[in-house]
Amino acid sequence: MKAIGAKNTFILSLFMSEALLIGLIGSTLATNMGVNLAYILSGFSPTRGAAAHVSPIFISHDILNVWILSLLLSLAAGIFPAWKASRLSPLEALRR
């Protein structure tokens, strides 16, 4: 991209938007899978009632905090590779 005139900030934003998208998908799927797996493992069904004596309790605020934390971690993990890719020269990128 640099060979055709892309600036460092464009390349950085492209990599960071990719990290954001991966973080959104990953954190959403992981949160949903965690809640569903907790219901499956406890034997509790929201439609049938409690089959076991212990049912999972989820606080929406805590779930939102975990979702935001995992999203921020994915962005933090993408900062260094994005910065390094934006500083890479076109000739060095073609050699790799």
N, C-alpha and C positions, 0 to 999 in steps of 0.2 A: 504494500500500500504506500509505503514511503517512496518507492520508486516512481509512482505515478502522482506524487505530490501531497500525500496525506500528512497532516501535521501531527506532532507528538500528542497534543491534547485530544485529537480525534481518535487516535489509536488507543490512548489510555481510556477514553470514555467507552469505546467499543468493547474493550476487555472487561471493564467494570460493569457494563450493562449485561454482558454474558454471565458474569459472576452473580449479578443480581437475579437474573432469570433462573439460573440453576439453583440459587438459594431459595427463591420463591417456590419453585416446583418441589424441591427437596424438603423444605420445612413444612409445606402444606401436606405432602404425602406422608411424611413421617409422623406428624401430629395426628392425622386421621388414622393411620395404621396403629399408633399407640393407643388411642382411645378405643378403637374397635377390638384390638387384641386384649385390652383390659376387660372388656365386656365378655369376650369369648372365654378367657381364662377363668373368670369368676363364675361363669355359668348364669350370668344375669342377662336377661333380655329386656330392653325397655318396653316391648309390647306385651310380653308374657308375665312380667313381674319377676320377683327374686326367686330363683330356684335354690340358691345357696344362701347362707346366712350373712355373707359378706358381699357387699356390692361396691363397685368403684364409685368414688366421688371425685368429680372434676369441677374445679372452680375456673370459670371462664377467664378471669383476670390472670390466673397463673398460666393457663394454656396460651393466652396471648403473649405473656412475657416470655415463655419458652420459644414461641414462634418468632418473636422479634429477635431474641438472642441468637437463635440459629441463623436467621437472616443476616444479622450483623457479623457473625462469625464467617459466613460464606463471603461477605464483602471484604472482611479483613484478610481472609486467605487469598483473595484475588488481587489485593493491592500491589504486593511485590512483583508477581509475574506481569501484571499490567504495566507497572512502571518500567520494568526491565525491557519489555517488548516495545514500549514507546521510545526508548532510548537506543534501541538496536539499529545499526546502520543497515541499509538495504543490501550491501554486498555481504555482510556477515550473515544476514538472514538467508540469503541464497546459498551460502556455503553449508549451512546446517541442514 
